[in-house]
C-alpha cells in the first residue's frame, strides 16, 4: 500500500468515528449564548443585539446563518442552505466560512462529497487571517 492510500484509509476510519465524539455534536444556541456572555461579560440582551448586528454584516452574517442551517437552530436543518451561506462567506474571504464549507465537502453534506475541494478550502482557511473580535462589547 502506498503512502497516500494509507493516509486515505486512516482518514476514512477517523471520519467514520467522528460523529461519535461529543465534540462533534452541535452545541445549542442557549449554551453558546451562556458561554459567550460568561467569557465577555455581556448580558443576554447585549449578546442578542450584537448577534443581530453580526447577522446583518455579510462577512460574519453568512457564517452565522450557515451555522443556523447546519445545526437546525430556529430553522429546519438544511445542509444545502448552510453550504450556500458558507460559500458566500468563504468567497468573501472569511476563514471560518472556508473551514465550515470544507467540512461540508468532506462529509458530502449539502454538496457533493469532494475531498479535493475540501482540502482546497481547508488550505485557504489555514492561510487566511481570521478576524478576532477582542472587544466584543464595543462591536458597534
C-alpha positions in Angstrom: 0.0 0.0 0.0 1.4 3.4 -1.0 1.6 6.3 1.4 -1.4 8.2 0.0 -3.6 5.1 0.2 -2.6 4.6 3.8 -3.4 8.2 4.7 -6.8 7.9 2.9 -7.6 4.7 4.8 -6.7 6.4 8.1 -8.8 9.4 7.3 -11.7 7.1 6.4 -11.5 5.4 9.8 -11.3 8.7 11.6 -14.2 10.2 9.6 -16.5 7.2 10.3 -15.8 7.6 14.0 -16.1 11.4 14.2 -19.9 11.5 14.7 -19.5 9.5 17.9 -17.4 12.2 19.7 -19.3 14.7 21.8 -17.1 17.5 20.5 -18.6 16.9 17.0 -22.2 17.3 18.2 -23.8 20.7 17.5 -24.0 23.0 20.6 -27.4 24.5 21.4 -27.9 28.2 20.8 -28.6 28.8 24.5 -25.3 27.0 25.5 -23.4 29.2 23.1 -25.1 32.3 24.4 -24.3 31.5 28.0 -20.7 30.7 27.2 -20.1 33.9 25.2 -21.9 36.0 27.9 -19.7 34.5 30.6 -16.5 35.0 28.7 -17.2 38.5 27.6 -19.2 39.9 30.5 -22.2 40.7 28.2 -25.8 40.5 29.3 -28.1 38.3 27.2 -29.7 41.4 25.9 -26.3 42.8 24.7 -25.5 39.4 23.2 -28.8 39.4 21.2 -28.1 43.0 20.0 -24.6 42.1 18.9 -25.7 38.9 17.2 -28.3 40.9 15.2 -25.5 43.3 14.1 -23.3 40.3 13.1 -26.1 38.7 11.2 -26.6 41.9 9.2 -22.9 42.1 8.4 -22.3 40.0 5.2 -18.7 38.9 6.2 -19.9 37.4 9.5 -23.6 37.1 9.0 -23.3 34.4 6.3 -21.3 32.2 8.7 -23.9 32.7 11.5 -26.7 31.9 9.1 -24.8 28.8 7.9 -24.5 27.7 11.5 -28.2 28.0 11.9 -29.0 25.9 8.9 -26.2 23.3 9.6 -27.4 22.9 13.2 -31.1 23.4 12.7 -31.2 26.3 15.2 -34.5 28.1 14.8 -34.8 26.8 11.2 -35.2 23.3 9.7 -31.7 21.7 9.3 -30.7 22.2 5.7 -27.1 21.4 4.7 -27.7 22.8 1.2 -28.6 26.2 2.5 -25.8 26.0 5.1 -23.3 25.3 2.3 -24.7 28.3 0.3 -24.1 30.6 3.2 -20.7 29.3 4.0 -19.7 29.5 0.3 -20.8 33.2 0.3 -18.7 33.9 3.4 -15.8 31.9 2.0 -15.8 33.7 -1.3 -15.8 37.0 0.7 -12.5 35.8 2.4 -13.9 34.6 5.7 -11.7 31.8 7.0 -14.5 30.4 9.3 -16.8 30.2 6.2 -13.9 28.4 4.3 -13.4 25.9 7.2 -17.1 25.1 7.5 -17.5 24.7 3.8 -14.6 22.4 3.7 -16.2 20.2 6.4 -19.4 20.0 4.3 -17.4 19.0 1.3 -15.6 16.4 3.3 -18.8 14.9 4.6 -20.9 15.4 1.5 -23.5 17.4 3.3 -25.4 19.9 1.1 -22.7 19.5 -1.6 -21.3 16.5 -3.4 -18.5 14.8 -1.4 -15.3 16.1 -2.8 -12.1 15.6 -0.9 -10.0 17.8 -3.3 -12.4 20.7 -2.8 -12.5 20.1 0.9 -8.7 20.2 1.0 -8.6 23.4 -1.1 -10.9 25.2 1.3 -9.0 23.9 4.4 -5.8 25.2 3.0 -7.3 28.6 2.1 -8.8 28.8 5.6 -5.4 28.0 7.2 -3.7 30.7 5.1 -6.4 33.3 5.9 -6.3 35.8 8.6 -9.2 35.2 11.0 -10.7 38.4 12.3 -10.7 38.2 16.0 -13.1 40.4 18.0 -11.1 41.3 21.0 -13.6 43.7 22.4 -16.9 42.2 21.7 -18.8 44.6 24.0 -17.9 47.5 21.7 -18.8 45.9 18.4 -20.8 49.0 17.2 
